[in-house]
């Protein structure tokens, strides 16, 4: 786990080459400029930044503010460290689509290379209420043109999670589950449908929204005429985060 404090550019280059070949996690604080070339183009002038290179070939350039990188390239990049005209050049090339990120480093304050061991399973804890809120905030996550008329709509057996209409005026009745949808939710939704009617000439579209369908439940789902729409917990959380950022930006503008 080598850690270098204020190394020379040549010392930093050698350590970067070793770390890249070993597919280690590289963490560097350096003064650099950044050039991107690909689908568009960008230039970032000189400044002190946090640079992270991961073993899978992704690279992230962070400023000293905000949680999002100012520049980045996804995994699968070919990354090289070279000396050029008294500077250290770190270049990441993504083969397809062809694009590149080039850092010209003038000074390195910190460089650490790490070999992380991490085989833990990631389990996202989100609730059905959060999935429901994501749908309310972004109805087209169900389908384009979907319009919400009500949520937590009371029917004798319980409450319909989301109630709305599609572009053709058909009534869409949605039951949300954060776990794989199985027989209990099919039965529950069918009970709700006994107390609901579509407008004349239109139809009821019962729908279960969940991350997946439980093993063995697909035939029962098809037989009952219930549609399935996949919504992962990760997608629901991403929608909530997007709108939270929008709310924060609107507040900052107002202030």
C-alpha positions as CSV (number, residue, x, y, z in Angstrom):
1,X,0.0,0.0,0.0
2,X,2.5,2.7,-1.1
3,X,1.6,6.3,-0.1
4,X,3.7,9.2,-1.5
5,X,3.5,12.7,-0.1
6,X,4.6,15.4,-2.5
7,X,6.5,13.0,-4.8
8,X,8.4,14.2,-7.9
9,X,6.5,13.8,-11.2
10,X,8.8,10.9,-12.1
11,X,8.2,9.2,-8.8
12,X,4.5,9.6,-9.3
13,X,4.7,8.3,-12.9
14,X,6.5,5.1,-11.8
15,X,4.1,4.4,-9.0
16,X,1.1,5.0,-11.3
17,X,2.5,2.6,-13.9
18,X,3.0,-0.1,-11.2
19,X,-0.5,0.5,-9.9
20,X,-2.2,0.5,-13.3
21,X,-0.5,-2.8,-14.2
22,X,-1.6,-4.3,-11.0
23,X,-5.2,-3.0,-11.4
24,X,-5.0,-1.2,-8.0
25,X,-7.2,1.6,-6.8
26,X,-5.2,4.8,-7.3
27,X,-6.0,8.0,-5.4
28,X,-4.1,11.2,-6.3
29,X,-4.4,14.8,-5.3
30,X,-2.8,16.9,-8.0
31,X,-2.7,20.2,-9.8
32,X,-3.8,19.5,-13.4
33,X,-5.7,20.5,-16.5
34,X,-8.3,18.2,-18.1
35,X,-9.2,17.7,-21.7
36,X,-12.1,15.5,-23.0
37,X,-12.5,14.5,-26.6
38,X,-15.3,12.3,-27.9
39,X,-19.0,12.8,-28.5
40,X,-18.4,16.4,-27.5
41,X,-15.3,18.2,-26.2
42,X,-14.4,20.1,-23.1
43,X,-11.5,21.8,-21.4
44,X,-10.9,22.4,-17.7
45,X,-8.2,24.8,-16.7
46,X,-5.5,24.2,-14.1
47,X,-6.6,23.5,-10.5
48,X,-6.1,21.2,-7.6
49,X,-8.2,18.1,-7.9
50,X,-8.8,14.6,-6.5
51,X,-8.3,11.9,-9.2
52,X,-9.5,8.4,-8.6
53,X,-8.6,5.5,-10.9
54,X,-10.2,2.1,-10.2
55,X,-9.0,-1.4,-11.1
56,X,-11.8,-1.8,-13.7
57,X,-10.5,1.0,-15.8
58,X,-12.8,3.9,-14.8
59,X,-11.4,7.3,-13.8
60,X,-13.0,10.2,-11.9
61,X,-11.9,13.8,-11.5
62,X,-13.3,15.6,-8.5
63,X,-13.1,19.2,-7.5
64,X,-13.0,20.2,-3.8
65,X,-16.8,20.6,-3.9
66,X,-19.9,18.7,-5.0
67,X,-20.3,14.9,-4.9
68,X,-20.3,14.4,-8.7
69,X,-17.1,14.3,-10.7
70,X,-16.4,17.2,-13.0
71,X,-15.0,14.7,-15.6
72,X,-15.0,11.0,-15.7
73,X,-14.7,7.9,-17.9
74,X,-16.5,4.6,-17.3
75,X,-14.9,1.2,-16.7
76,X,-13.1,-0.5,-19.6
77,X,-10.7,2.4,-20.4
78,X,-7.1,1.9,-21.4
79,X,-5.2,4.1,-19.0
80,X,-1.5,5.2,-19.4
81,X,0.8,7.4,-17.4
82,X,3.7,9.1,-19.3
83,X,6.2,11.9,-18.9
84,X,5.9,14.8,-21.4
85,X,7.8,18.1,-21.4
86,X,8.3,18.3,-17.7
87,X,4.7,17.2,-16.9
88,X,3.0,14.0,-16.0
89,X,0.3,13.0,-18.5
90,X,-2.5,10.6,-17.4
91,X,-4.6,9.5,-20.4
92,X,-7.7,7.3,-20.4
93,X,-9.0,6.1,-23.7
94,X,-12.4,4.4,-24.1
95,X,-12.4,2.2,-27.2
96,X,-16.1,2.2,-28.0
97,X,-17.4,4.7,-28.5
98,X,-14.0,6.3,-29.0
99,X,-13.4,9.0,-26.5
100,X,-10.5,10.1,-24.3
101,X,-9.8,12.0,-21.1
102,X,-6.3,13.6,-20.7
103,X,-4.9,15.0,-17.5
104,X,-1.8,17.1,-17.7
105,X,-0.4,17.1,-14.2
106,X,1.9,19.9,-13.0
107,X,2.3,18.9,-9.3
108,X,1.4,15.9,-7.1
109,X,0.6,16.5,-3.5
110,X,-0.5,12.9,-2.6
111,X,-0.5,9.6,-4.3
112,X,-1.7,6.3,-2.8
113,X,-2.2,2.9,-4.5
114,X,-4.4,0.3,-2.8
115,X,-5.5,-3.2,-3.4
116,X,-9.0,-3.5,-2.0
117,X,-10.8,-6.7,-1.1
118,X,-14.5,-6.3,-1.3
119,X,-16.8,-9.2,-2.1
120,X,-19.8,-8.1,0.0
121,X,-23.3,-8.1,-1.6
122,X,-24.9,-4.8,-2.0
123,X,-28.5,-4.8,-0.6
124,X,-30.5,-1.6,-1.2
125,X,-33.2,-1.0,1.5
126,X,-36.0,1.0,0.0
127,X,-39.7,1.0,0.8
128,X,-42.8,0.6,-1.3
129,X,-43.7,4.2,-0.2
130,X,-40.5,5.4,-1.9
131,X,-41.4,3.4,-5.1
132,X,-44.8,5.0,-5.0
133,X,-43.4,8.5,-4.6
134,X,-41.0,7.9,-7.5
135,X,-44.0,7.0,-9.7
136,X,-45.9,10.1,-8.6
137,X,-42.9,12.3,-9.3
138,X,-42.2,10.7,-12.7
139,X,-45.4,8.9,-14.1
140,X,-43.7,8.1,-17.4
141,X,-41.6,5.5,-15.5
142,X,-44.7,3.4,-16.0
143,X,-45.3,4.4,-19.6
144,X,-45.4,7.5,-21.7
145,X,-48.5,9.6,-21.3
146,X,-49.6,7.8,-18.1
147,X,-51.6,10.3,-15.9
148,X,-52.1,9.8,-12.2
149,X,-55.6,10.5,-10.9
150,X,-55.2,9.3,-7.3
151,X,-53.0,7.3,-5.0
152,X,-53.9,5.3,-1.9
153,X,-57.4,5.2,-3.4
154,X,-59.8,3.5,-0.9
155,X,-61.6,0.4,-1.9
156,X,-63.3,-2.0,0.5
157,X,-60.4,-4.6,0.6
158,X,-57.8,-1.9,1.1
159,X,-56.0,0.9,-0.8
160,X,-54.9,1.1,-4.5
161,X,-51.3,2.3,-4.5
162,X,-51.6,4.3,-7.8
163,X,-54.7,4.9,-9.9
164,X,-54.7,6.7,-13.2
165,X,-55.4,6.6,-17.0
166,X,-53.3,5.8,-20.1
167,X,-53.3,7.8,-23.3
168,X,-56.4,6.0,-24.5
169,X,-58.4,6.7,-21.4
170,X,-58.2,3.2,-20.0
171,X,-58.0,2.9,-16.2
172,X,-54.7,1.8,-14.8
173,X,-54.8,0.2,-11.4
174,X,-51.3,-0.3,-9.9
175,X,-50.2,-2.4,-7.0
176,X,-46.5,-1.8,-5.9
177,X,-44.2,-4.4,-4.3
178,X,-40.6,-4.0,-3.3
179,X,-40.0,-7.7,-3.4
180,X,-40.5,-10.2,-6.3
181,X,-44.2,-10.2,-7.1
182,X,-45.9,-13.5,-6.3
183,X,-49.3,-15.1,-5.8
184,X,-50.4,-13.0,-2.8
185,X,-50.1,-9.7,-4.7
186,X,-51.9,-11.2,-7.7
187,X,-54.8,-12.2,-5.4
188,X,-54.8,-8.8,-3.7
189,X,-55.0,-6.9,-6.9
190,X,-57.8,-9.1,-8.2
191,X,-59.8,-8.4,-5.1
192,X,-59.4,-4.6,-5.7
193,X,-60.7,-5.0,-9.3
194,X,-64.0,-6.3,-8.0
195,X,-64.8,-2.8,-6.8
196,X,-63.5,-0.8,-9.7
197,X,-64.9,0.0,-13.1
198,X,-63.5,1.7,-16.2
199,X,-65.5,4.4,-18.1
200,X,-67.9,3.2,-20.8
201,X,-66.0,1.9,-23.8
202,X,-62.7,1.7,-21.9
203,X,-61.1,-1.1,-20.0
204,X,-59.3,-1.8,-16.7
205,X,-55.6,-2.3,-16.9
206,X,-54.5,-4.0,-13.6
207,X,-50.7,-3.7,-13.2
208,X,-48.1,-4.9,-10.7
209,X,-45.0,-2.8,-10.3
210,X,-42.1,-4.6,-8.7
211,X,-38.4,-5.4,-9.2
212,X,-39.2,-8.8,-10.6
213,X,-41.7,-11.7,-10.7
214,X,-41.5,-14.4,-8.1
215,X,-40.5,-17.9,-9.3
216,X,-43.5,-19.8,-10.6
217,X,-45.9,-16.8,-10.6
218,X,-45.6,-15.9,-14.3
219,X,-48.4,-18.3,-15.5
220,X,-50.8,-17.0,-12.9
221,X,-50.0,-13.4,-13.8
222,X,-50.7,-14.1,-17.5
223,X,-53.9,-16.0,-16.8
224,X,-55.3,-13.2,-14.6
225,X,-54.7,-10.6,-17.3
226,X,-52.5,-8.5,-14.9
227,X,-49.6,-6.6,-16.5
228,X,-46.2,-6.4,-15.0
229,X,-43.9,-3.4,-15.0
230,X,-40.4,-3.7,-13.7
231,X,-39.2,-0.9,-11.4
232,X,-36.1,-1.7,-9.5
233,X,-35.3,-0.1,-6.1
234,X,-32.2,1.4,-7.6
235,X,-34.3,3.1,-10.3
236,X,-36.8,4.4,-7.8
237,X,-34.1,5.8,-5.6
238,X,-32.4,7.5,-8.6
239,X,-35.7,9.2,-9.5
240,X,-36.1,10.5,-5.9
241,X,-32.5,11.7,-5.9
242,X,-33.0,13.5,-9.2
243,X,-36.0,15.4,-8.0
244,X,-34.3,16.1,-4.7
245,X,-31.5,17.8,-6.6
246,X,-34.1,19.8,-8.6
247,X,-35.7,21.0,-5.4
248,X,-32.4,22.0,-4.0
249,X,-31.5,23.9,-7.2
250,X,-34.8,25.7,-7.2
251,X,-34.4,26.7,-3.5
252,X,-30.8,28.0,-4.2
253,X,-32.2,30.1,-7.2
254,X,-35.0,31.5,-5.0
255,X,-32.5,32.4,-2.2
